[in-house]
Amino acid sequence: MGIRLISRAAAVVLGLGVIVAGCVDRSRVSRDDSRPRVLTTFTVLADLARNVAGDRLQVHSIVKEGAEIHGYQPTPSDIERSVGADLLVENGLGLELWARRFTAAAGDIPTVTLSEGMEPLLIRADAYAGKPNPHAWMSPKRAMDYVDRLRDAFTNLDPDGAEDYANNAEAYNKKLQALDGELREVLATIPPQHRVLVSCEGAFTYLATDYGLEEAFLWPVNAESEITPKRMARLINIVRERAVPAVFCESTVSDKAQREVAAAANSRFGGTFFVDSLSKPDGPAPTLLELQRHNVKLILDGLTDRGGDG
C-alpha cells in the first residue's frame, strides 16, 4: 500500500534539540480516544485525510495553520503528541525533509508517501532546477491520486473500515473532479495576454500546467527563498514586459518583496494565496476545496482587472 517503516535512530537528537525518546512523558498523551491515530505533516494533507477517514480515525497535523512547512523544525511538544501514532502521512517529493528527524525522535511510525509513484513536474529555475516540484496537491486531478493512496493506507491500517474508506474516497474525488471542471471554466476566461501567474514561490506549476497559465516567481521553493537583486530584477522585467496586472504572494512568507515588484513594474499586489497551509477555520481557506476557490478568485480578479490592491 506504499507504507513503509522508518527505523528508529540510535541517537534521536538530529537537530531536534536535546530530545531523546526516553524523555517523552507517555502518560501525558491522551488515550481517551481509542480510534487509530493518524498524523499528517501539514494541514492540507490533514484535510484530505479527514475526508477519507470519516469518523473512523483520529487525524492530526504536525505543522499548524500558517506555519511554513519546507524548513519546519519539530518541537518537543510535536514529538510528545506523536508517541503511539499508528500512521504518518507525508507528501514527499522533497517537501518535508525534516520528517525523517521527526520519526527518529518519535519512534517507529508506519509512513505513507502520497506522491509515491507519481511522475512529478520539475523545477526549471535556480538552484532547484531539475528537482521535483512538491506542490502536486494544487492540481485537483493529482489530489485525486492522493485520495486513492489514503484510501489504501487507511484500509491497510483498519481493514474493518474498508467499505467506509472506499465510499468516502469516491465521494471526495467526485468533489475534486467537479472542482477541476469549475477551475477550468473560470480560468479560461482570463485574456490570453494576461495569463501569467506571478507568485512568491513557484508553487503553482501543477495548477498552471492543468489550466494553461504561465508561471513566474521570486524563488522556486520556500526553502530557497533568498531575495537576491537578480531574482528581483528578473521578475520585475517579466511583469513589466508582459504588462501583468497583478502579482501575488503566499500566506506562509512575507509579501514585502512582491509588493516592491508590483510597485517597480507598474502592477499591483493582488492578494494572498494559500498553498502550503490552510487558514484558521474562520479564515478564507479552511479546507483544500475552499483554498483552491479562494486562490482562483484572486487570480481571476487580479488578471482580469476586476480587483483592487490586496
C-alpha positions as CSV (number, residue, x, y, z in Angstrom):
1,M,0.0,0.0,0.0
2,G,3.0,2.3,-0.2
3,I,3.5,2.1,3.6
4,R,7.0,1.7,5.0
5,L,8.5,1.6,8.4
6,I,11.2,4.2,9.1
7,S,13.8,2.7,11.5
8,R,14.4,4.5,14.8
9,A,17.8,6.1,15.0
10,A,20.1,5.1,17.8
11,A,20.5,8.8,18.7
12,V,17.5,10.9,18.3
13,V,18.9,14.4,18.7
14,L,19.3,15.1,15.0
15,G,18.5,18.8,15.0
16,L,15.6,18.5,17.5
17,G,17.4,19.9,20.4
18,V,18.3,17.5,23.2
19,I,15.2,15.4,22.9
20,V,15.6,11.7,23.4
21,A,13.0,9.0,23.2
22,G,13.2,8.3,26.9
23,C,12.4,11.9,27.8
24,V,8.9,11.7,26.3
25,D,6.3,11.5,29.0
26,R,3.9,9.0,27.6
27,S,1.4,9.5,30.4
28,R,0.6,12.9,29.0
29,V,-0.6,11.6,25.7
30,S,-4.3,11.2,25.8
31,R,-5.7,7.7,25.3
32,D,-9.4,8.7,25.7
33,D,-10.0,8.2,22.0
34,S,-9.4,4.5,21.1
35,R,-9.5,5.1,17.3
36,P,-6.3,4.7,15.4
37,R,-4.3,7.9,15.3
38,V,-3.0,9.3,12.1
39,L,-0.5,12.2,11.8
40,T,-0.1,14.3,8.7
41,T,2.9,16.5,8.1
42,F,0.8,19.6,7.3
43,T,-2.7,20.9,7.3
44,V,-3.7,20.4,3.7
45,L,-2.9,16.6,4.0
46,A,-4.9,16.6,7.2
47,D,-8.0,17.9,5.4
48,L,-7.6,15.2,2.7
49,A,-7.1,12.5,5.3
50,R,-10.2,13.6,7.3
51,N,-12.4,13.4,4.2
52,V,-11.3,9.9,3.6
53,A,-11.2,8.7,7.2
54,G,-14.6,10.0,8.2
55,D,-15.2,9.2,11.9
56,R,-13.1,6.0,12.0
57,L,-9.7,7.6,12.6
58,Q,-8.2,10.5,14.6
59,V,-6.3,12.8,12.2
60,H,-3.9,15.5,13.4
61,S,-1.5,17.8,11.6
62,I,2.1,18.2,12.9
63,V,2.5,21.6,11.4
64,K,-0.2,24.1,12.4
65,E,-2.1,26.6,10.3
66,G,0.0,29.4,9.0
67,A,3.4,27.7,9.5
68,E,6.0,27.3,6.8
69,I,6.5,23.6,6.1
70,H,9.6,23.4,3.9
71,G,12.1,24.1,6.7
72,Y,9.9,23.3,9.7
73,Q,11.6,22.4,13.0
74,P,9.5,20.0,15.1
75,T,9.1,21.0,18.7
76,P,9.3,18.8,21.8
77,S,5.5,19.0,22.1
78,D,5.2,17.8,18.5
79,I,7.3,14.8,19.4
80,E,5.3,14.1,22.6
81,R,2.0,14.2,20.7
82,S,3.3,11.8,18.1
83,V,4.1,9.0,20.5
84,G,1.9,6.0,19.8
85,A,0.7,7.2,16.4
86,D,-0.4,4.5,14.1
87,L,0.4,6.2,10.8
88,L,2.3,9.2,9.4
89,V,1.1,10.7,6.1
90,E,3.6,12.8,4.2
91,N,3.7,14.5,0.8
92,G,7.1,13.5,-0.3
93,L,8.9,15.0,-3.4
94,G,11.5,16.5,-1.1
95,L,9.0,18.7,0.7
96,E,9.3,17.5,4.3
97,L,13.0,16.7,4.7
98,W,12.5,17.3,8.5
99,A,10.1,14.3,8.7
100,R,13.0,11.8,9.0
101,R,14.3,13.6,12.1
102,F,10.8,13.7,13.5
103,T,10.2,10.0,13.1
104,A,13.6,9.2,14.6
105,A,12.7,11.1,17.7
106,A,9.1,9.9,17.9
107,G,9.7,6.2,17.3
108,D,8.9,3.8,14.5
109,I,5.8,5.1,12.8
110,P,4.5,3.4,9.6
111,T,4.5,6.1,6.9
112,V,2.7,6.6,3.6
113,T,4.0,9.0,1.0
114,L,1.1,10.3,-1.1
115,S,3.2,11.3,-4.1
116,E,4.9,7.9,-4.4
117,G,4.7,6.6,-7.9
118,M,3.7,9.9,-9.3
119,E,5.5,11.5,-12.3
120,P,6.3,15.0,-10.9
121,L,6.7,18.2,-12.8
122,L,10.2,19.5,-12.4
123,I,11.5,22.9,-11.2
124,R,13.2,24.7,-14.1
125,A,15.0,27.5,-12.5
126,D,17.7,28.4,-9.9
127,A,19.4,26.1,-7.5
128,Y,16.5,23.6,-7.6
129,A,16.4,23.1,-11.3
130,G,15.7,19.5,-12.2
131,K,14.3,18.6,-8.8
132,P,10.6,17.7,-8.4
133,N,8.2,20.4,-7.7
134,P,6.5,19.1,-4.5
135,H,3.2,21.0,-4.7
136,A,1.2,18.4,-6.6
137,W,-1.9,18.8,-4.4
138,M,-2.5,22.1,-6.2
139,S,-3.8,20.1,-9.1
140,P,-7.3,18.7,-8.3
141,K,-6.6,15.7,-10.7
142,R,-3.4,14.8,-8.8
143,A,-5.1,15.4,-5.5
144,M,-7.4,12.5,-6.5
145,D,-4.3,10.3,-6.6
146,Y,-3.6,11.4,-3.0
147,V,-7.1,10.4,-2.0
148,D,-6.7,6.9,-3.6
149,R,-3.4,6.4,-1.7
150,L,-5.1,7.5,1.6
151,R,-7.9,5.0,1.0
152,D,-5.5,2.2,0.5
153,A,-3.3,3.2,3.5
154,F,-6.3,3.5,5.8
155,T,-7.7,0.2,4.6
156,N,-4.4,-1.4,5.5
157,L,-4.4,0.2,8.9
158,D,-8.1,-0.6,9.6
159,P,-9.4,-3.4,7.4
160,D,-12.8,-3.3,9.0
161,G,-13.4,0.2,7.6
162,A,-12.5,-0.7,4.0
163,E,-16.0,0.0,2.7
164,D,-16.3,3.3,4.6
165,Y,-12.9,4.4,3.2
166,A,-13.8,3.4,-0.3
167,N,-17.1,5.3,-0.2
168,N,-15.5,8.4,1.4
169,A,-12.7,8.5,-1.2
170,E,-15.2,8.1,-4.0
171,A,-17.4,10.9,-2.7
172,Y,-14.4,13.3,-2.2
173,N,-12.9,12.5,-5.6
174,K,-16.2,13.5,-7.1
175,K,-15.8,16.9,-5.4
176,L,-12.3,17.2,-6.8
177,Q,-13.5,16.3,-10.2
178,A,-16.2,18.9,-10.0
179,L,-13.6,21.4,-8.8
180,D,-11.4,20.6,-11.8
181,G,-14.2,21.5,-14.1
182,E,-15.0,24.6,-12.2
183,L,-11.5,25.9,-12.3
184,R,-11.0,25.0,-15.9
185,E,-14.2,27.0,-16.9
186,V,-13.3,30.0,-14.7
187,L,-9.6,30.3,-15.6
188,A,-10.4,30.0,-19.3
189,T,-12.0,33.5,-19.1
190,I,-8.6,35.2,-18.4
191,P,-7.5,37.1,-21.5
192,P,-4.6,35.5,-23.4
193,Q,-2.3,38.5,-22.8
194,H,-2.8,38.3,-19.0
195,R,-2.3,34.6,-18.5
196,V,0.9,35.0,-16.4
197,L,0.6,33.9,-12.8
198,V,3.2,35.6,-10.6
199,S,3.7,34.4,-7.0
200,C,6.5,34.5,-4.4
201,E,7.1,30.7,-4.5
202,G,6.9,28.6,-7.6
203,A,4.1,26.6,-6.1
204,F,1.6,26.8,-8.9
205,T,3.4,24.7,-11.5
206,Y,0.8,21.9,-11.4
207,L,-2.2,24.3,-11.5
208,A,-0.7,26.4,-14.2
209,T,0.0,23.3,-16.3
210,D,-3.5,22.0,-15.9
211,Y,-5.2,25.2,-16.9
212,G,-2.9,26.8,-19.5
213,L,-1.3,29.5,-17.5
214,E,2.3,30.7,-17.5
215,E,4.2,30.9,-14.2
216,A,6.7,33.3,-12.8
217,F,8.0,33.7,-9.2
218,L,10.6,35.2,-6.9
219,W,12.1,31.8,-5.8
220,P,11.4,28.2,-6.8
221,V,10.6,26.8,-3.3
222,N,10.4,28.4,0.1
223,A,13.4,26.5,1.2
224,E,15.4,28.6,-1.4
225,S,13.7,31.9,-0.6
226,E,16.7,34.3,-0.6
227,I,15.6,37.5,-2.3
228,T,18.6,38.5,-4.5
229,P,18.8,41.6,-6.8
230,K,19.0,39.2,-9.7
231,R,15.7,37.5,-8.8
232,M,14.0,40.8,-8.2
233,A,15.2,42.3,-11.4
234,R,14.2,39.3,-13.5
235,L,10.7,39.2,-12.1
236,I,10.2,43.0,-12.4
237,N,11.2,42.7,-16.1
238,I,8.7,39.9,-16.7
239,V,5.9,41.7,-15.0
240,R,6.7,45.0,-16.8
241,E,7.2,43.4,-20.3
242,R,4.1,41.3,-20.1
243,A,2.0,44.1,-18.5
244,V,0.9,41.7,-15.8
245,P,-2.0,43.4,-14.0
246,A,-1.4,41.9,-10.5
247,V,1.1,39.8,-8.6
248,F,0.6,37.6,-5.5
249,C,2.3,36.0,-2.6
250,E,1.7,33.0,-0.3
251,S,0.4,33.2,3.3
252,T,3.4,31.5,4.9
253,V,6.1,34.0,3.7
254,S,6.5,37.8,3.7
255,D,4.9,39.6,0.8
256,K,7.2,42.7,1.2
257,A,9.4,41.9,-1.8
258,Q,6.5,41.1,-4.0
259,R,4.9,44.4,-3.2
260,E,8.1,46.0,-4.3
261,V,8.0,44.1,-7.5
262,A,4.5,45.4,-8.1
263,A,5.5,49.0,-7.5
264,A,8.6,48.8,-9.7
265,A,6.7,47.1,-12.6
266,N,3.6,49.3,-12.5
267,S,1.5,46.4,-11.4
268,R,-0.4,45.9,-8.2
269,F,-0.4,43.4,-5.3
270,G,-3.4,41.2,-5.9
271,G,-3.7,39.3,-2.6
272,T,-2.5,36.4,-0.5
273,F,-2.6,32.8,-1.7
274,F,-2.9,29.8,0.5
275,V,-0.8,26.8,-0.7
276,D,1.4,25.2,2.0
277,S,-1.1,25.8,4.8
278,L,-4.8,26.1,5.3
279,S,-6.2,29.1,7.1
280,K,-7.8,29.0,10.5
281,P,-11.3,27.6,10.5
282,D,-12.8,31.2,10.3
283,G,-10.4,32.2,7.5
284,P,-10.8,32.1,3.7
285,A,-9.2,28.7,3.2
286,P,-10.1,26.3,5.9
287,T,-10.2,23.3,3.5
288,L,-8.4,22.4,0.3
289,L,-11.6,23.0,-1.8
290,E,-12.0,26.4,-0.3
291,L,-8.3,27.1,-0.6
292,Q,-8.5,26.5,-4.3
293,R,-11.6,28.6,-4.8
294,H,-10.0,31.5,-2.8
295,N,-6.9,31.4,-4.8
296,V,-8.7,31.2,-8.1
297,K,-10.9,34.1,-7.2
298,L,-7.8,36.2,-6.5
299,I,-6.3,35.1,-9.8
300,L,-9.5,36.0,-11.7
301,D,-9.9,39.3,-10.0
302,G,-6.3,40.2,-10.5
303,L,-5.7,39.1,-14.1
304,T,-9.0,40.4,-15.5
305,D,-8.6,43.9,-13.9
306,R,-11.5,43.3,-11.6
307,G,-9.7,43.6,-8.2
308,G,-8.0,46.2,-6.1
309,D,-4.9,46.1,-4.1
310,G,-4.7,43.2,-1.7
